[in-house]
Amino acid sequence: MPIKSKGPKRKTRKLLRRGNRERLTINKYLQEFEIGNMVLIRPMPSSHKGMPFKRFAGKIGVITNKRGQSYIIKVMDGNKEKQVISRPEHIRLI
């Protein structure tokens, strides 16, 4: 029997699926956010670089800092406050 995969993208078949109209454009890569903006974390499956972990998909957070091309987002995970590092194509302004 093969060994079951335990990678970071397991059980994401429906979580990382996007429709035909939701294609990735150059504008998604170049969008800018300001510190203090509320954003929705929505991973784009066609871009693997800077993708946040699947647990944070659909969560809302606040941008606290910029690190290179990526943004640091403060998100509540249960009762804990966590920081997610994500690139701009995986986040959407609310």
N, CA, C and O atoms as a printed pandas DataFrame, in Angstrom:
     atom_number atom_name residue_name chain_id  residue_number  x_coord  y_coord  z_coord
0              1         N          MET        A               1    0.834   -1.197    0.000
1              2        CA          MET        A               1    0.000    0.000    0.000
2              3         C          MET        A               1    0.874    1.255    0.000
3              4         O          MET        A               1    1.902    1.298    0.676
4              5         N          PRO        A               2    0.464    2.277   -0.761
5              6        CA          PRO        A               2    1.229    3.524   -0.738
6              7         C          PRO        A               2    1.047    4.278    0.568
7              8         O          PRO        A               2    0.041    4.115    1.259
8              9         N          ILE        A               3    2.023    5.097    0.894
9             10        CA          ILE        A               3    1.966    5.894    2.117
10            11         C          ILE        A               3    1.143    7.140    1.842
11            12         O          ILE        A               3    1.314    7.789    0.810
12            13         N          LYS        A               4    0.251    7.474    2.767
13            14        CA          LYS        A               4   -0.613    8.643    2.605
14            15         C          LYS        A               4    0.206    9.928    2.675
15            16         O          LYS        A               4    1.097   10.071    3.513
16            17         N          SER        A               5   -0.115   10.858    1.778
17            18        CA          SER        A               5    0.584   12.137    1.745
18            19         C          SER        A               5    0.188   12.987    2.951
19            20         O          SER        A               5   -0.976   13.003    3.351
20            21         N          LYS        A               6    1.154   13.687    3.523
21            22        CA          LYS        A               6    0.883   14.557    4.667
22            23         C          LYS        A               6    1.408   15.955    4.388
23            24         O          LYS        A               6    1.860   16.647    5.301
24            25         N          GLY        A               7    1.351   16.372    3.129
25            26        CA          GLY        A               7    1.865   17.670    2.735
26            27         C          GLY        A               7    0.925   18.806    3.096
27            28         O          GLY        A               7   -0.193   18.557    3.548
28            29         N          PRO        A               8    1.356   20.054    2.905
29            30        CA          PRO        A               8    0.543   21.212    3.285
30            31         C          PRO        A               8   -0.671   21.442    2.395
31            32         O          PRO        A               8   -1.561   22.208    2.766
32            33         N          LYS        A               9   -0.733   20.796    1.222
33            34        CA          LYS        A               9   -1.882   20.999    0.337
34            35         C          LYS        A               9   -2.834   19.813    0.322
35            36         O          LYS        A               9   -3.668   19.720   -0.578
36            37         N          ARG        A              10   -2.742   18.915    1.276
37            38        CA          ARG        A              10   -3.652   17.774    1.278
38            39         C          ARG        A              10   -5.062   18.237    1.668
39            40         O          ARG        A              10   -5.224   19.194    2.426
40            41         N          LYS        A              11   -6.054   17.561    1.151
41            42        CA          LYS        A              11   -7.476   17.838    1.387
42            43         C          LYS        A              11   -7.869   19.250    0.944
43            44         O          LYS        A              11   -8.674   19.905    1.607
44            45         N          THR        A              12   -7.314   19.714   -0.154
45            46        CA          THR        A              12   -7.639   21.061   -0.627
46            47         C          THR        A              12   -8.261   21.032   -2.022
47            48         O          THR        A              12   -8.218   22.040   -2.727
48            49         N          ARG        A              13   -8.828   19.922   -2.432
49            50        CA          ARG        A              13   -9.367   19.829   -3.789
50            51         C          ARG        A              13  -10.458   20.865   -4.037
51            52         O          ARG        A              13  -10.461   21.506   -5.088
52            53         N          LYS        A              14  -11.370   21.042   -3.110
53            54        CA          LYS        A              14  -12.434   22.030   -3.284
54            55         C          LYS        A              14  -12.056   23.393   -2.731
55            56         O          LYS        A              14  -12.588   24.410   -3.175
56            57         N          LEU        A              15  -11.145   23.427   -1.770
57            58        CA          LEU        A              15  -10.758   24.684   -1.137
58            59         C          LEU        A              15   -9.982   25.584   -2.093
59            60         O          LEU        A              15  -10.150   26.803   -2.065
60            61         N          LEU        A              16   -9.144   25.003   -2.930
61            62        CA          LEU        A              16   -8.314   25.788   -3.835
62            63         C          LEU        A              16   -8.845   25.808   -5.264
63            64         O          LEU        A              16   -8.089   26.105   -6.190
64            65         N          ARG        A              17  -10.114   25.503   -5.465
65            66        CA          ARG        A              17  -10.685   25.503   -6.802
66            67         C          ARG        A              17  -11.254   26.876   -7.124
67            68         O          ARG        A              17  -11.901   27.496   -6.279
68            69         N          ARG        A              18  -11.019   27.351   -8.335
69            70        CA          ARG        A              18  -11.556   28.627   -8.785
70            71         C          ARG        A              18  -12.253   28.430  -10.123
71            72         O          ARG        A              18  -11.894   27.534  -10.888
72            73         N          GLY        A              19  -13.243   29.259  -10.403
73            74        CA          GLY        A              19  -13.998   29.157  -11.644
74            75         C          GLY        A              19  -13.246   29.736  -12.827
75            76         O          GLY        A              19  -12.155   30.285  -12.673
76            77         N          ASN        A              20  -13.834   29.613  -14.010
77            78        CA          ASN        A              20  -13.206   30.107  -15.236
78            79         C          ASN        A              20  -13.107   31.626  -15.254
79            80         O          ASN        A              20  -12.162   32.172  -15.822
80            81         N          ARG        A              21  -14.052   32.308  -14.652
81            82        CA          ARG        A              21  -14.052   33.765  -14.684
82            83         C          ARG        A              21  -13.077   34.366  -13.674
83            84         O          ARG        A              21  -12.817   35.569  -13.701
84            85         N          GLU        A              22  -12.550   33.552  -12.805
85            86        CA          GLU        A              22  -11.640   34.045  -11.773
86            87         C          GLU        A              22  -10.198   33.733  -12.133
87            88         O          GLU        A              22   -9.486   33.081  -11.370
88            89         N          ARG        A              23   -9.781   34.193  -13.273
89            90        CA          ARG        A              23   -8.404   33.970  -13.704
90            91         C          ARG        A              23   -7.485   35.003  -13.079
91            92         O          ARG        A              23   -7.909   36.095  -12.703
92            93         N          LEU        A              24   -6.240   34.636  -12.980
93            94        CA          LEU        A              24   -5.250   35.527  -12.391
94            95         C          LEU        A              24   -4.732   36.500  -13.450
95            96         O          LEU        A              24   -4.253   36.077  -14.502
96            97         N          THR        A              25   -4.827   37.799  -13.173
97            98        CA          THR        A              25   -4.355   38.818  -14.106
98            99         C          THR        A              25   -3.158   39.536  -13.493
99           100         O          THR        A              25   -2.839   39.356  -12.318
100          101         N          ILE        A              26   -2.517   40.336  -14.298
101          102        CA          ILE        A              26   -1.337   41.064  -13.836
102          103         C          ILE        A              26   -1.709   42.084  -12.760
103          104         O          ILE        A              26   -0.881   42.416  -11.912
104          105         N          ASN        A              27   -2.948   42.584  -12.789
105          106        CA          ASN        A              27   -3.388   43.563  -11.795
106          107         C          ASN        A              27   -3.402   42.982  -10.386
107          108         O          ASN        A              27   -3.170   43.704   -9.417
108          109         N          LYS        A              28   -3.668   41.697  -10.264
109          110        CA          LYS        A              28   -3.661   41.054   -8.942
110          111         C          LYS        A              28   -2.259   41.050   -8.351
111          112         O          LYS        A              28   -2.092   41.211   -7.142
112          113         N          TYR        A              29   -1.249   40.868   -9.198
113          114        CA          TYR        A              29    0.133   40.868   -8.724
114          115         C          TYR        A              29    0.592   42.267   -8.306
115          116         O          TYR        A              29    1.398   42.416   -7.388
116          117         N          LEU        A              30    0.071   43.284   -8.988
117          118        CA          LEU        A              30    0.565   44.639   -8.782
118          119         C          LEU        A              30   -0.257   45.463   -7.806
119          120         O          LEU        A              30    0.077   46.621   -7.557
120          121         N          GLN        A              31   -1.330   44.898   -7.243
121          122        CA          GLN        A              31   -2.162   45.694   -6.349
122          123         C          GLN        A              31   -1.418   46.020   -5.052
123          124         O          GLN        A              31   -0.631   45.223   -4.542
124          125         N          GLU        A              32   -1.691   47.196   -4.548
125          126        CA          GLU        A              32   -1.029   47.699   -3.337
126          127         C          GLU        A              32   -2.059   47.849   -2.226
127          128         O          GLU        A              32   -3.209   48.210   -2.474
128          129         N          PHE        A              33   -1.636   47.572   -1.010
129          130        CA          PHE        A              33   -2.485   47.734    0.171
130          131         C          PHE        A              33   -1.771   48.640    1.161
131          132         O          PHE        A              33   -0.544   48.745    1.149
132          133         N          GLU        A              34   -2.537   49.283    2.006
133          134        CA          GLU        A              34   -1.966   50.137    3.042
134          135         C          GLU        A              34   -2.054   49.431    4.389
135          136         O          GLU        A              34   -2.884   48.545    4.593
136          137         N          ILE        A              35   -1.184   49.842    5.295
137          138        CA          ILE        A              35   -1.197   49.274    6.636
138          139         C          ILE        A              35   -2.494   49.684    7.321
139          140         O          ILE        A              35   -2.861   50.859    7.305
140          141         N          GLY        A              36   -3.181   48.729    7.916
141          142        CA          GLY        A              36   -4.455   48.978    8.580
142          143         C          GLY        A              36   -5.654   48.563    7.754
143          144         O          GLY        A              36   -6.774   48.589    8.264
144          145         N          ASN        A              37   -5.465   48.176    6.480
145          146        CA          ASN        A              37   -6.577   47.729    5.643
146          147         C          ASN        A              37   -7.088   46.371    6.106
147          148         O          ASN        A              37   -6.310   45.512    6.522
148          149         N          MET        A              38   -8.413   46.184    6.030
149          150        CA          MET        A              38   -9.016   44.875    6.289
150          151         C          MET        A              38   -8.997   44.095    4.984
151          152         O          MET        A              38   -9.421   44.600    3.945
152          153         N          VAL        A              39   -8.501   42.857    5.040
153          154        CA          VAL        A              39   -8.404   42.043    3.830
154          155         C          VAL        A              39   -8.963   40.646    4.075
155          156         O          VAL        A              39   -9.005   40.157    5.204
156          157         N          LEU        A              40   -9.391   40.021    2.980
157          158        CA          LEU        A              40   -9.857   38.645    2.981
158          159         C          LEU        A              40   -8.754   37.790    2.382
159          160         O          LEU        A              40   -8.219   38.121    1.323
160          161         N          ILE        A              41   -8.411   36.702    3.042
161          162        CA          ILE        A              41   -7.381   35.791    2.529
162          163         C          ILE        A              41   -8.071   34.769    1.636
163          164         O          ILE        A              41   -8.883   33.964    2.090
164          165         N          ARG        A              42   -7.729   34.823    0.368
165          166        CA          ARG        A              42   -8.327   33.916   -0.611
166          167         C          ARG        A              42   -7.229   33.417   -1.539
167          168         O          ARG        A              42   -6.902   34.102   -2.508
168          169         N          PRO        A              43   -6.648   32.248   -1.278
169          170        CA          PRO        A              43   -5.507   31.762   -2.065
170          171         C          PRO        A              43   -5.876   31.501   -3.523
171          172         O          PRO        A              43   -6.920   30.920   -3.817
172          173         N          MET        A              44   -5.015   31.934   -4.421
173          174        CA          MET        A              44   -5.162   31.646   -5.846
174          175         C          MET        A              44   -4.334   30.410   -6.152
175          176         O          MET        A              44   -3.116   30.441   -5.981
176          177         N          PRO        A              45   -4.945   29.335   -6.594
177          178        CA          PRO        A              45   -4.215   28.084   -6.773
178          179         C          PRO        A              45   -3.204   28.114   -7.913
179          180         O          PRO        A              45   -2.285   27.295   -7.937
180          181         N          SER        A              46   -3.354   29.044   -8.860
181          182        CA          SER        A              46   -2.429   29.079   -9.987
182          183         C          SER        A              46   -1.099   29.734   -9.632
183          184         O          SER        A              46   -0.130   29.612  -10.382
184          185         N          SER        A              47   -1.042   30.430   -8.490
185          186        CA          SER        A              47    0.197   31.049   -8.048
186          187         C          SER        A              47    0.604   30.418   -6.721
187          188         O          SER        A              47   -0.046   30.633   -5.698
188          189         N          HIS        A              48    1.682   29.641   -6.743
189          190        CA          HIS        A              48    2.101   28.912   -5.546
190          191         C          HIS        A              48    2.980   29.754   -4.635
191          192         O          HIS        A              48    3.079   29.485   -3.438
192          193         N          LYS        A              49    3.614   30.768   -5.196
193          194        CA          LYS        A              49    4.560   31.571   -4.429
194          195         C          LYS        A              49    3.809   32.470   -3.449
195          196         O          LYS        A              49    2.892   33.187   -3.849
196          197         N          GLY        A              50    4.182   32.439   -2.198
197          198        CA          GLY        A              50    3.578   33.309   -1.195
198          199         C          GLY        A              50    2.170   32.933   -0.819
199          200         O          GLY        A              50    1.427   33.772   -0.311
200          201         N          MET        A              51    1.776   31.682   -1.056
201          202        CA          MET        A              51    0.423   31.247   -0.724
202          203         C          MET        A              51    0.325   30.951    0.770
203          204         O          MET        A              51    1.159   30.224    1.310
204          205         N          PRO        A              52   -0.693   31.510    1.450
205          206        CA          PRO        A              52   -0.849   31.217    2.878
206          207         C          PRO        A              52   -1.326   29.783    3.094
207          208         O          PRO        A              52   -1.810   29.131    2.169
208          209         N          PHE        A              53   -1.185   29.312    4.308
209          210        CA          PHE        A              53   -1.594   27.949    4.649
210          211         C          PHE        A              53   -3.106   27.812    4.519
211          212         O          PHE        A              53   -3.838   28.785    4.703
212          213         N          LYS        A              54   -3.577   26.605    4.201
213          214        CA          LYS        A              54   -4.993   26.372    3.917
214          215         C          LYS        A              54   -5.912   26.690    5.094
215          216         O          LYS        A              54   -7.095   26.953    4.879
216          217         N          ARG        A              55   -5.420   26.675    6.306
217          218        CA          ARG        A              55   -6.233   26.979    7.478
218          219         C          ARG        A              55   -6.756   28.413    7.460
219          220         O          ARG        A              55   -7.814   28.702    8.020
220          221         N          PHE        A              56   -6.014   29.305    6.816
221          222        CA          PHE        A              56   -6.370   30.717    6.818
222          223         C          PHE        A              56   -7.204   31.124    5.613
223          224         O          PHE        A              56   -7.509   32.307    5.461
224          225         N          ALA        A              57   -7.580   30.193    4.758
225          226        CA          ALA        A              57   -8.408   30.511    3.591
226          227         C          ALA        A              57   -9.788   30.952    4.059
227          228         O          ALA        A              57  -10.439   30.245    4.828
228          229         N          GLY        A              58  -10.233   32.112    3.602
229          230        CA          GLY        A              58  -11.541   32.639    3.966
230          231         C          GLY        A              58  -11.550   33.483    5.226
231          232         O          GLY        A              58  -12.602   33.986    5.620
232          233         N          LYS        A              59  -10.402   33.650    5.868
233          234        CA          LYS        A              59  -10.328   34.452    7.095
234          235         C          LYS        A              59  -10.121   35.918    6.755
235          236         O          LYS        A              59   -9.563   36.260    5.712
236          237         N          ILE        A              60  -10.583   36.779    7.660
237          238        CA          ILE        A              60  -10.423   38.220    7.508
238          239         C          ILE        A              60   -9.386   38.686    8.511
239          240         O          ILE        A              60   -9.400   38.271    9.670
240          241         N          GLY        A              61   -8.481   39.557    8.061
241          242        CA          GLY        A              61   -7.430   40.062    8.926
242          243         C          GLY        A              61   -7.092   41.500    8.602
243          244         O          GLY        A              61   -7.671   42.110    7.703
244          245         N          VAL        A              62   -6.132   42.034    9.363
245          246        CA          VAL        A              62   -5.683   43.413    9.203
246          247         C          VAL        A              62   -4.221   43.400    8.794
247          248         O          VAL        A              62   -3.417   42.674    9.377
248          249         N          ILE        A              63   -3.874   44.201    7.793
249          250        CA          ILE        A              63   -2.479   44.296    7.353
250          251         C          ILE        A              63   -1.704   45.110    8.376
251          252         O          ILE        A              63   -2.075   46.237    8.705
252          253         N          THR        A              64   -0.612   44.518    8.879
253          254        CA          THR        A              64    0.182   45.190    9.894
254          255         C          THR        A              64    1.511   45.702    9.363
255          256         O          THR        A              64    2.064   46.662    9.900
256          257         N          ASN        A              65    2.036   45.067    8.306
257          258        CA          ASN        A              65    3.352   45.454    7.814
258          259         C          ASN        A              65    3.543   44.924    6.406
259          260         O          ASN        A              65    2.778   44.081    5.938
260          261         N          LYS        A              66    4.571   45.424    5.736
261          262        CA          LYS        A              66    4.940   44.916    4.421
262          263         C          LYS        A              66    6.352   44.371    4.514
263          264         O          LYS        A              66    7.237   45.006    5.087
264          265         N          ARG        A              67    6.560   43.187    3.946
265          266        CA          ARG        A              67    7.871   42.550    3.975
266          267         C          ARG        A              67    8.237   42.154    2.552
267          268         O          ARG        A              67    7.784   41.126    2.047
268          269         N          GLY        A              68    9.060   42.978    1.910
269          270        CA          GLY        A              68    9.390   42.743    0.512
270          271         C          GLY        A              68    8.161   42.982   -0.347
271          272         O          GLY        A              68    7.566   44.058   -0.292
272          273         N          GLN        A              69    7.775   41.987   -1.143
273          274        CA          GLN        A              69    6.561   42.084   -1.947
274          275         C          GLN        A              69    5.348   41.568   -1.193
275          276         O          GLN        A              69    4.216   41.771   -1.633
276          277         N          SER        A              70    5.564   40.906   -0.068
277          278        CA          SER        A              70    4.483   40.289    0.694
278          279         C          SER        A              70    3.965   41.209    1.788
279          280         O          SER        A              70    4.584   42.217    2.128
280          281         N          TYR        A              71    2.807   40.831    2.332
281          282        CA          TYR        A              71    2.189   41.576    3.415
282          283         C          TYR        A              71    2.040   40.664    4.630
283          284         O          TYR        A              71    1.808   39.462    4.498
284          285         N          ILE        A              72    2.178   41.261    5.816
285          286        CA          ILE        A              72    1.960   40.533    7.061
286          287         C          ILE        A              72    0.559   40.879    7.527
287          288         O          ILE        A              72    0.226   42.050    7.709
288          289         N          ILE        A              73   -0.263   39.851    7.721
289          290        CA          ILE        A              73   -1.668   40.027    8.076
290          291         C          ILE        A              73   -1.899   39.425    9.448
291          292         O          ILE        A              73   -1.494   38.293    9.715
292          293         N          LYS        A              74   -2.554   40.187   10.324
293          294        CA          LYS        A              74   -2.893   39.702   11.660
294          295         C          LYS        A              74   -4.274   39.059   11.599
295          296         O          LYS        A              74   -5.252   39.710   11.233
296          297         N          VAL        A              75   -4.352   37.770   11.960
297          298        CA          VAL        A              75   -5.582   36.986   11.843
298          299         C          VAL        A              75   -5.857   36.303   13.180
299          300         O          VAL        A              75   -4.933   35.869   13.867
300          301         N          MET        A              76   -7.124   36.213   13.538
301          302        CA          MET        A              76   -7.510   35.454   14.735
302          303         C          MET        A              76   -7.733   34.001   14.328
303          304         O          MET        A              76   -8.520   33.721   13.424
304          305         N          ASP        A              77   -7.047   33.082   14.990
305          306        CA          ASP        A              77   -7.198   31.652   14.760
306          307         C          ASP        A              77   -7.696   31.047   16.062
307          308         O          ASP        A              77   -6.903   30.671   16.925
308          309         N          GLY        A              78   -9.009   30.956   16.197
309          310        CA          GLY        A              78   -9.597   30.554   17.475
310          311         C          GLY        A              78   -9.457   31.710   18.442
311          312         O          GLY        A              78   -9.958   32.802   18.171
312          313         N          ASN        A              79   -8.786   31.497   19.564
313          314        CA          ASN        A              79   -8.547   32.553   20.540
314          315         C          ASN        A              79   -7.160   33.169   20.414
315          316         O          ASN        A              79   -6.814   34.080   21.166
316          317         N          LYS        A              80   -6.368   32.680   19.473
317          318        CA          LYS        A              80   -5.001   33.177   19.312
318          319         C          LYS        A              80   -4.913   34.146   18.148
319          320         O          LYS        A              80   -5.632   34.014   17.157
320          321         N          GLU        A              81   -4.037   35.107   18.276
321          322        CA          GLU        A              81   -3.768   36.057   17.208
322          323         C          GLU        A              81   -2.514   35.587   16.483
323          324         O          GLU        A              81   -1.465   35.418   17.104
324          325         N          LYS        A              82   -2.614   35.376   15.175
325          326        CA          LYS        A              82   -1.479   34.871   14.412
326          327         C          LYS        A              82   -1.150   35.810   13.270
327          328         O          LYS        A              82   -1.976   36.623   12.854
328          329         N          GLN        A              83    0.070   35.686   12.767
329          330        CA          GLN        A              83    0.517   36.483   11.635
330          331         C          GLN        A              83    0.657   35.577   10.418
331          332         O          GLN        A              83    1.271   34.513   10.485
332          333         N          VAL        A              84    0.081   36.016    9.313
333          334        CA          VAL        A              84    0.154   35.285    8.060
334          335         C          VAL        A              84    0.927   36.145    7.077
335          336         O          VAL        A              84    0.638   37.333    6.930
336          337         N          ILE        A              85    1.898   35.562    6.408
337          338        CA          ILE        A              85    2.653   36.269    5.380
338          339         C          ILE        A              85    2.126   35.806    4.030
339          340         O          ILE        A              85    2.147   34.616    3.715
340          341         N          SER        A              86    1.649   36.772    3.229
341          342        CA          SER        A              86    1.017   36.422    1.970
342          343         C          SER        A              86    1.335   37.463    0.909
343          344         O          SER        A              86    1.534   38.639    1.212
344          345         N          ARG        A              87    1.380   37.017   -0.324
345          346        CA          ARG        A              87    1.595   37.936   -1.441
346          347         C          ARG        A              87    0.253   38.530   -1.876
347          348         O          ARG        A              87   -0.798   37.979   -1.551
348          349         N          PRO        A              88    0.279   39.647   -2.606
349          350        CA          PRO        A              88   -0.955   40.375   -2.905
350          351         C          PRO        A              88   -1.975   39.631   -3.758
351          352         O          PRO        A              88   -3.158   39.965   -3.698
352          353         N          GLU        A              89   -1.571   38.638   -4.551
353          354        CA          GLU        A              89   -2.548   37.934   -5.376
354          355         C          GLU        A              89   -3.437   37.007   -4.554
355          356         O          GLU        A              89   -4.461   36.535   -5.049
356          357         N          HIS        A              90   -3.057   36.742   -3.300
357          358        CA          HIS        A              90   -3.842   35.845   -2.452
358          359         C          HIS        A              90   -4.731   36.588   -1.456
359          360         O          HIS        A              90   -5.416   35.955   -0.652
360          361         N          ILE        A              91   -4.731   37.911   -1.497
361          362        CA          ILE        A              91   -5.577   38.681   -0.567
362          363         C          ILE        A              91   -6.446   39.654   -1.344
363          364         O          ILE        A              91   -6.091   40.101   -2.435
364          365         N          ARG        A              92   -7.589   39.969   -0.758
365          366        CA          ARG        A              92   -8.558   40.849   -1.395
366          367         C          ARG        A              92   -9.018   41.891   -0.391
367          368         O          ARG        A              92   -9.270   41.569    0.770
368          369         N          LEU        A              93   -9.129   43.131   -0.830
369          370        CA          LEU        A              93   -9.557   44.238    0.034
370          371         C          LEU        A              93  -11.035   44.106    0.343
371          372         O          LEU        A              93  -11.830   43.754   -0.528
372          373         N          ILE        A              94  -11.404   44.389    1.591
373          374        CA          ILE        A              94  -12.820   44.363    2.001
374          375         C          ILE        A              94  -13.355   45.779    2.036
375          376         O          ILE        A              94  -14.525   45.989    2.356
